[in-house]
Structure formats: structure tokens, C-alpha cells
Amino acid sequence: MYLSKEAKQEIFAKHGKGANDTGSAEGQIALFTQRINHLTEHLKVNRKDYNTERSLVMMVGKRRSLLDYLKKKDINRYRAIIKLLGLRK
């Protein structure tokens, strides 16, 4: 895969509670954002790759679900992760 184990741990350490905390909503949202950005760049070059396009749409939906969950549970954490990752909405 394009993301090494160390890179994932770094993402979770920065956005989650720790490097081994892979279950926090913030860490998962950050990981999804990283993967979405990677696939977006791939699709700019390979515009007819419809399987990747479908995967990207599904991933955006999963991230949206996690963001909605976080918004419902704790609005301050939601606002912080939106600001940190530079997401809209």
C-alpha cells in the first residue's frame, strides 16, 4: 500500500490520542482524508479509472458519516478536526 505503517502511526499520533489509538474518530477522519487526497491525485492523471472513482465516493461517504457522528457527540472536537484538516462544511 502507498502508506507505510510508520506514516499511519504518525497520522494517528498527530490527530488521535496516541500512535496506537486507531479507533478515535479524529484519527480515522485524518486517515480517510489522507487516502482521499491520494486518490484524488490519482484520478487527475487516470480519469477513466472508474473503480477508483467509486472507491473515492464511498470513502468520502464514510468520512462524512464519521464527521456527522463527531458533530453529534462533541461539536468542539468536530470544529477542531475540520479546522486542522482544512475541510469544508
C-alpha angles and dihedrals in degrees: 000000000000094000117068124216091252092052091052092049089051091053092049092045092052098044105022132054093270144341092275096043099101095154101066116111092232093054093048092047090050091049092048090049091052091050092045091052090049093050092046090057090047091052092050088064099033103039095167095056096113096171091059090045090055091048090051093052091049091048092051088052092052091049090048090052091051091048091050090050092050091047090053094046103040122000093192093057089047093053092046095053092044090053094043095050095037095236124160127240 
